[in-house]
Amino acid sequence: NWTMEEFVGKEIARIRALVGEKGQVIGAVSGGVDSTVAAKLMKEAIGDRFHAIMVDNGVMRLNEAKIVKETLTAGLGINLTVVDASERFLGKLKGVTDDPEKKRKIIGNTFIEIFQEKAKEIAEAAHGSEREGEIEWLLQGTLYPDVIESISFKGPSATIKTHHNVGGLLEGMHLKLIEPLRELFKDEVRALGTTMGIPEYLVWRHPFPGPGLAIRILGEVTPEQVRIAQEADHIFIEEIKAAGLYRDISQAYAALLPVKAVGVMGDKRVHAQVIALRAVQTTDFMTAECYPFDFKFLNRVSTRIVNEVHGVCRVLYEVTSKPPGTIEME
Ligand code: XMP
């Protein structure tokens, strides 16, 4: 039984003792609550000896990289390097049309490659400076349920989707793991984030998958498809927030279907793409129910998307439960 302030104090002391006076830590941040809270704790414990890296993979939400960068650097004072690798990811995703697992592998592997390159650069620069020691540690935002899952979850469903994770995969760097959140549940991480002054929009953020919009753009991921998915998603989330429903929903997004339908806009017939909205309520993400929006809300979102997003002429609401559906569309 402890308060959040006590936890922060205790954890900072533990991190300092582990890392020592000169030790350095590296870690990936995504803009999600877990990695942000973990990064903020490191910043409080060891200042700029914690090096955060964010890889922009080109399939993040609209303006995400920019917003996260501002919040983490200007807002939270975290020593952050942003790598814009959009072109590299999109180049590799080109031509992958009907294999979601291939998208995941490409994004996971490219992420590790880039994180490793950047980590080596930072390590070399740090090694050259006298006041600092070598990078010996890798930060992971692992939560208690992940710890339990990796111990006990060995069933066949573990391989239904390969969830990507940095792991201790930094070849040749022999990093030790540091996991300040490993005893906490999600609601505790949120409380901790609030205590540490992390902005509310970040603390309460819906989870976002590592492969990002790539698994919400069915079929080929191209810059144009990314634009459409980002704009539609942005409108949907904006309306959910405006209606005061964001916290009631566990996860919501707009998916882009790889088909065209006919519509009429103004006095012209158009042949354009179809957006599927998805919003679910769940406690553990293993099962989920479709969110029961009222019809007026859906209508408003549909009107806005069709009017504002070039290339879309229809909007559907996806109502499948999990199971048999999954939360993501791929
Ligand atoms: P599904 O689609 O399996 O999603 O019902 C359950 C939860 O996991 C997230 N998800 C992923 N997260 N990499 C991730 O980091 C992935 O490849 C991935 N696939 C699904 C999904 O967003 C939901 O929260």
Residues whose N, C-alpha, C, O or C-beta is under 5 A from the ligand:
A	BS01	XMP	R104 K161 T162 H163 H164 P207 F208 P209 G210 P211 F285 T326 I327 E328
